[in-house]
Amino acid sequence: MSTTPEHRFEVGIIVARRRLTGPWASHAWLPVGALPAAAAASPWTKLSETEDEATFYAGSYEVALHPGETGHYRDNLVSGRPSLWVALRNSGDETYEVASVTADPYEGESMAEGVGEIVEPVPMPPEVQAKLLAFFEAFHVERKFEKRKRDRADPEALARRAHGARERRE
């Protein structure tokens, strides 16, 4: 008996705080990785630290998959670098929170167009790739592209309509 692939699952997100050398900011926050599931660590646990960078486990976050977006997931999987897009939002003075995580590359691109959020693609773990592929195989329906055909304009009808409107005004 086959099981239906998951529509929702959690991933763990790794975030880095990197030291900057410019005069306007001392550091920058950046999503740098994803774990295939939630970790046992508490959110914002420091994982490592060097002089230039500290990495943190930011916590677990849900990835929601939608049957209508399977073509987008396929594009992600065959891209050569399957990714999850992670958006960080400033939640106060020098603190950030993970705003969203998506496997849809086009949604990730649109998140990056906003102001105030830091959006980066991070490598998709192989376990998540397998879940995404199972979801694609279960729900994808190939849709044939059909170019719409415009109705040809009838110049006689347009002339009659314009002439009739002129007569009503007079």
URGIMO-V952815 format. One record per pair of residues at least 24 apart in sequence whose C-alpha atoms are under 7 Angstrom apart, sorted by the first residue. I is the first residue (numbers start at 0). GAP is how many residues later the second one is. Records with the same first field share a line. If there is no record, write none. Layout:
I: GAP / GAP
This chain:
4: 129 / 130
6: 57 / 58 / 59
7: 54 / 55 / 56 / 57
8: 53 / 54 / 55
9: 27 / 28 / 50 / 51 / 52 / 53
10: 24 / 25 / 26 / 27 / 49 / 50 / 51
11: 24 / 25 / 26 / 27 / 47 / 48 / 49
12: 44 / 45 / 46 / 47
13: 41 / 42 / 43 / 44
14: 40 / 41 / 42 / 43
15: 37 / 38 / 39 / 40
16: 36 / 37 / 38
17: 34 / 35 / 36
18: 33 / 34
30: 55 / 89 / 91
31: 90
32: 89 / 90
33: 88 / 89 / 90 / 91
34: 90
35: 89 / 91 / 92
60: 40
61: 39
62: 38 / 39
66: 72 / 73
69: 66 / 70
71: 32 / 33
72: 30 / 31 / 59
73: 62
75: 29
80: 42
81: 41 / 42
82: 38 / 39 / 40 / 41
83: 37 / 38 / 39 / 40
84: 34 / 35 / 36 / 37
85: 33 / 34 / 35
86: 30 / 31 / 32 / 33
87: 29 / 30 / 31
88: 27 / 28 / 29
